[in-house]
Amino acid sequence: MTSHPYSYDHLPVINYPHHPAYGTAFPKPSLGDRVAALAKFASGFAIIAARLVADYEHLPRPKDRSNKVAELIRRSPTYLGLIATQKLRRLMRRPAEPVTAAGTSVLNTLNLDGIAGLRLPAEQLGRVRDLLSPHYRTLEARLAQKTPDQRHFDETRLWLDKDVCPEVYAYFNQLAAELGVIEASAYLGRPVAIAHVVPQINDPNDAFWSNHFSDVGVADSPVTIVTSMRPTIS
């Protein structure tokens, strides 16, 4: 999110041949460079495609301190079973149309715009803050152990385990229902619930958010860094 007013009704088209950090900073790529770039793109695309097919975001997440690849391999039979069950359940179950004004409003907005913004009343926002405050303190303590240039992106987020924090998930599901989000699940063609709650702190000094073009002397665009919490709908 830029800190300046955005005056366009579309995403800007980047003129890569004349961009100071792309077209004018490097010589024309050779055939070998192009092949290597395409191979890297294909590798990343394959990983993303596999995650989408497996619906990775909605599977149980390996513990923070475990070797994630080793954990996924070790538990692959369990994960394969979960993937198959999840796909089957979504094929067979269909959500009912919303019956409340809130659910109808959210569904209509989603059908029109593909996104729906909701504003929390002060009481609900206060409850969210009360529930998440101890987890943000835990996250702040973790971040304080490293300087910004030593932190990795995953360290700025704290995945809350549903079994450890059932009250957090219970409230967010209740909140989603009150706001009409659960009823609007007809937009996805399947019933939904809150799958992950992930407090996150973005610090403007974190190295992975900045200095993307330092090697060619081009400054980053100005941005606004915020503290955020990301609930994921499953």
Secondary structure, DSSP 4 states (H G I P E B T S, - for coil): -BSS----SSPPPP-GGG-TTTTTTSPPPPHHHHHHHHHHHHHHHHHHHHHHHHTGGGSPPPPTTS-HHHHHHHTHHHHHHHHHHHHHHHHH--PPPP-SHHHHHHHHHHHHHS-------HHHHHHHHHHHHHHHHHHHHHHHTS-GGG--GGGGB-PPPTTT-HHHHHHHHHHHHHTTTTGGGGGTTS---EEEEEEEE--TT-GGGS-TTGGGT-PPPPB---EEEEEEE-
